Amino acid sequence: MGKYVVSPATHPTDCGRFRASFSVQRSQGNGSYARVFRFDKTFASRDAARLFAVTQGWLETCMPQPSFRKALP
């Protein structure tokens, strides 16, 4: 998504539902960074969890100043 690589993922829970997460990575010059976002919300299907992760990743990288950049030293 632009200058970032967003990788959505899903994870099965013990009760048969799914959790969503995504990672954001960027490499530029001598510096690179990666952040992982995990969500507590559960979904009935893997597809629903993946759609949520993709949407959240898109929203995060489209922000003028993404929250993962604010946490960088």
N, C-alpha and C positions, 0 to 999 in steps of 0.2 A: 504494500500500500504506500506508494510514493517512495520515500527514502528509507522506509522501515520494512522489515520482514516480519509479518504477523503469522504465527502458527497456532491455529485453534486445536484444541484437544478435548476429548471426552473421557470420562472415567466412570466405570460402573460402581454403584454403591452396593452394600450388603443386602439392601431391600429390593434390588432389581431396578432401581431408577438410575439416572446418570447425572453427573456433575460436569460443569464446563470449566475450561481454563484456556488461556492463550498466553503465548510468549511474544514479546516484541524485541527485535534485535536490530542493531544498526552498527555498521562499521564505516568509519570515515577517517582517512588519514591514519594517524598513529593511535587513535582511540576507538574503542568499540564498547558496546554495552548491551546487556540483555536484562529484561525484567519478565517475571512470570506473574500473571494475575489468576487467582483461583477464586471461585465463587461458591458460596454455601448453598445457594438455591439448587434444588434437584428438579429433574425433568423426566417425563414419562418415557421419552425415546431418545436414542442417541442423536437422531437428526435434529430434534428440538434443542438439545444441549449444544450441538455444533453450531446451529444457526445463532444461538445466543452468544456463543464465544466469538464468532465471526463479526457479529454486529457490534459487540463491545470493543473488539479490537479495532474495527473501523472507526468507531466514535472516538476512541482514545487517540488514535494517530491523526485524526482530522482536527483535533483541538489546537488552537494557536500555541498553547504551551502545555503539552501533555503532562499528566501527573507523574509519569515515570521519569521525566527529565527534571522535575523539581526536586526529586530525591537524590539526584546525582551530586557527588562532591564537587 
